[in-house]
């Protein structure tokens, strides 16, 4: 039993260490802007406030805090004429949550499904740190390649009655199973190179 616990603890810690801080910083730049790309986002706001919920498991709490801090530092809680409210939300509490965009840190499939369901009930956006969550119905993630692009699951977007502005579709990669498999087959070296590029270019986004 102790041996099994040790293995689980090791896997959990290794999973937590996989989060790349530079990539989180780029996500922080993108999230509020993506909300503005929804044609009907203003009708979904409360008190002129864009609410971003960051979903996390206990082992990713520090990553959630870092993302929240990056959002606050970048935008000072405002974008254009709108207030930005960032909420740290354990996956266990998503059932009673309310947000305009749900950001998913790595978690098990059942948790991802719960977030997708809650977002559908509110016509809210979903954005995952892990691009493979697009297979589960998440709407957006980030494609890391020669060019850095959002990657959009159009089927998931349409099922939530969301229509994006053409400018976002123009600069994004459209999700297909084939494209996602090709993306996951990239070498570790190339991923690190691309993330370094993202970090260097982040202020220009």
C-alpha positions as CSV (number, residue, x, y, z in Angstrom):
1,X,0.0,0.0,0.0
2,X,2.8,2.4,0.9
3,X,4.5,1.5,-2.4
4,X,1.4,2.3,-4.4
5,X,1.0,5.6,-2.6
6,X,4.6,6.5,-3.4
7,X,4.0,5.8,-7.1
8,X,0.8,7.9,-7.2
9,X,2.6,10.7,-5.4
10,X,5.5,10.6,-7.8
11,X,3.1,10.7,-10.8
12,X,1.1,13.5,-9.3
13,X,4.3,15.6,-8.7
14,X,5.6,14.9,-12.2
15,X,2.4,16.0,-13.7
16,X,2.5,19.2,-11.8
17,X,6.0,20.0,-12.9
18,X,4.9,19.7,-16.6
19,X,3.3,23.1,-16.4
20,X,5.4,25.6,-18.3
21,X,5.4,29.1,-16.7
22,X,6.3,30.8,-20.0
23,X,3.3,29.2,-21.7
24,X,1.0,30.3,-18.8
25,X,2.1,33.9,-19.4
26,X,1.1,33.7,-23.0
27,X,-2.3,32.2,-22.1
28,X,-2.8,35.1,-19.7
29,X,-2.3,37.5,-22.6
30,X,-4.9,35.7,-24.7
31,X,-7.7,34.8,-22.4
32,X,-9.5,38.2,-22.0
33,X,-9.0,39.0,-25.7
34,X,-10.6,35.7,-26.7
35,X,-13.7,36.6,-24.6
36,X,-14.0,39.8,-26.7
37,X,-14.0,37.7,-29.9
38,X,-17.5,36.3,-29.1
39,X,-20.0,38.4,-31.0
40,X,-22.5,38.2,-28.1
41,X,-20.1,38.5,-25.1
42,X,-21.6,41.7,-23.8
43,X,-25.0,40.1,-23.4
44,X,-23.4,37.5,-21.1
45,X,-21.6,39.9,-18.7
46,X,-22.8,40.8,-15.3
47,X,-22.0,44.3,-14.1
48,X,-19.8,44.9,-17.2
49,X,-17.4,42.3,-15.8
50,X,-15.6,39.5,-17.7
51,X,-15.3,36.5,-15.3
52,X,-12.5,34.0,-15.9
53,X,-12.5,30.9,-13.8
54,X,-9.2,29.0,-13.5
55,X,-10.0,25.3,-12.8
56,X,-7.3,23.3,-10.9
57,X,-6.6,20.2,-8.9
58,X,-4.7,20.5,-5.6
59,X,-1.4,19.6,-7.2
60,X,-1.8,22.5,-9.7
61,X,-2.8,25.2,-7.2
62,X,0.5,27.1,-7.6
63,X,0.0,27.2,-11.4
64,X,-3.5,28.5,-11.0
65,X,-2.2,31.3,-8.7
66,X,0.6,32.1,-11.2
67,X,-1.9,32.4,-14.0
68,X,-4.2,34.7,-12.0
69,X,-1.2,36.9,-11.1
70,X,-0.1,37.1,-14.7
71,X,-3.6,38.2,-15.7
72,X,-3.7,40.9,-13.0
73,X,-0.2,42.1,-13.9
74,X,-0.9,42.2,-17.6
75,X,-4.4,43.9,-17.5
76,X,-4.7,45.5,-14.0
77,X,-8.2,43.9,-13.9
78,X,-9.4,45.9,-17.0
79,X,-9.6,45.5,-20.7
80,X,-11.1,48.3,-22.7
81,X,-14.2,49.4,-20.7
82,X,-14.7,46.0,-19.0
83,X,-13.6,44.8,-15.6
84,X,-11.8,41.5,-15.5
85,X,-12.5,39.2,-12.5
86,X,-10.3,36.1,-12.1
87,X,-11.6,33.3,-9.9
88,X,-9.6,30.3,-8.7
89,X,-11.9,27.3,-8.7
90,X,-11.3,23.7,-7.7
91,X,-12.8,21.2,-10.1
92,X,-14.9,19.9,-7.3
93,X,-16.8,23.2,-7.1
94,X,-17.5,23.8,-10.8
95,X,-21.1,22.7,-10.6
96,X,-22.2,25.9,-8.9
97,X,-19.8,28.2,-10.7
98,X,-20.5,31.1,-13.1
99,X,-18.0,32.4,-15.6
100,X,-17.6,33.8,-19.1
101,X,-14.5,31.7,-19.7
102,X,-13.3,28.5,-18.0
103,X,-9.6,27.8,-18.1
104,X,-8.7,24.2,-17.5
105,X,-5.4,23.2,-16.0
106,X,-4.6,19.4,-16.4
107,X,-7.1,17.1,-14.8
108,X,-8.8,13.8,-15.3
109,X,-11.4,13.2,-18.1
110,X,-14.4,13.3,-15.7
111,X,-13.5,16.8,-14.4
112,X,-13.0,18.1,-18.0
113,X,-16.5,16.8,-18.9
114,X,-18.0,18.5,-15.9
115,X,-16.5,21.8,-16.9
116,X,-17.7,21.4,-20.5
117,X,-21.2,20.7,-19.2
118,X,-21.2,23.8,-16.9
119,X,-19.9,26.0,-19.7
120,X,-22.6,24.8,-22.1
121,X,-25.3,25.7,-19.5
122,X,-24.0,29.3,-19.6
123,X,-22.9,29.7,-23.2
124,X,-19.4,30.2,-21.8
125,X,-16.0,29.6,-23.4
126,X,-13.6,26.8,-22.5
127,X,-9.8,27.0,-22.9
128,X,-7.4,24.3,-21.9
129,X,-3.7,24.2,-21.1
130,X,-3.6,20.8,-22.8
131,X,-4.5,20.7,-26.5
132,X,-5.6,17.1,-26.3
133,X,-8.6,18.3,-24.2
134,X,-10.1,19.4,-27.5
135,X,-10.9,15.8,-28.2
136,X,-13.1,15.9,-25.1
137,X,-15.0,18.9,-26.2
138,X,-13.0,21.9,-25.0
139,X,-13.3,24.8,-27.4
140,X,-9.8,26.4,-27.4
141,X,-6.2,25.7,-26.7
142,X,-2.8,26.9,-28.1
143,X,-1.0,25.4,-31.0
144,X,2.7,25.4,-30.6
145,X,4.6,25.2,-33.9
146,X,6.5,27.4,-36.3
147,X,3.8,29.9,-35.8
148,X,1.9,30.3,-32.5
149,X,-1.8,30.1,-33.0
150,X,-5.0,29.5,-31.0
151,X,-6.5,26.2,-32.0
152,X,-10.3,26.0,-32.1
153,X,-12.8,23.1,-31.9
154,X,-15.5,24.6,-34.1
155,X,-18.0,21.8,-33.2
156,X,-17.7,22.6,-29.5
157,X,-18.0,26.3,-30.2
158,X,-21.2,25.9,-32.2
159,X,-22.8,23.5,-29.6
160,X,-22.5,26.4,-27.1
161,X,-24.2,28.9,-29.4
162,X,-21.1,31.0,-29.7
163,X,-20.0,32.8,-32.9
164,X,-16.5,34.1,-33.1
165,X,-15.5,37.2,-35.0
166,X,-13.8,36.4,-38.4
167,X,-10.5,37.9,-37.2
168,X,-10.0,35.1,-34.6
169,X,-10.9,32.4,-37.1
170,X,-8.4,33.9,-39.6
171,X,-5.5,33.7,-37.2
172,X,-6.4,30.4,-35.6
173,X,-5.8,26.7,-36.5
174,X,-9.0,24.7,-36.8
175,X,-9.0,21.5,-34.8
176,X,-9.1,18.1,-36.4
177,X,-8.0,14.8,-34.9
178,X,-5.2,14.5,-37.5
179,X,-3.8,17.9,-36.8
180,X,-3.8,17.3,-33.0
181,X,-2.0,13.9,-33.4
182,X,0.6,15.6,-35.6
183,X,1.1,18.3,-33.0
184,X,1.6,15.8,-30.2
185,X,4.2,13.9,-32.1
186,X,6.6,16.9,-32.1
187,X,9.9,16.4,-30.4
188,X,10.6,17.8,-26.9
189,X,13.4,19.9,-28.3
190,X,11.0,21.7,-30.7
191,X,8.4,22.2,-28.0
192,X,11.0,23.9,-25.8
193,X,12.2,26.0,-28.7
194,X,8.7,27.1,-29.5
195,X,7.9,28.0,-25.9
196,X,11.1,30.0,-25.7
197,X,10.0,31.9,-28.8
198,X,6.5,32.5,-27.2
199,X,8.0,33.9,-24.0
200,X,10.3,36.2,-26.0
201,X,7.4,37.5,-28.2
202,X,4.7,37.6,-25.5
203,X,4.6,41.4,-25.1
204,X,3.9,41.8,-28.8
205,X,0.7,39.7,-28.7
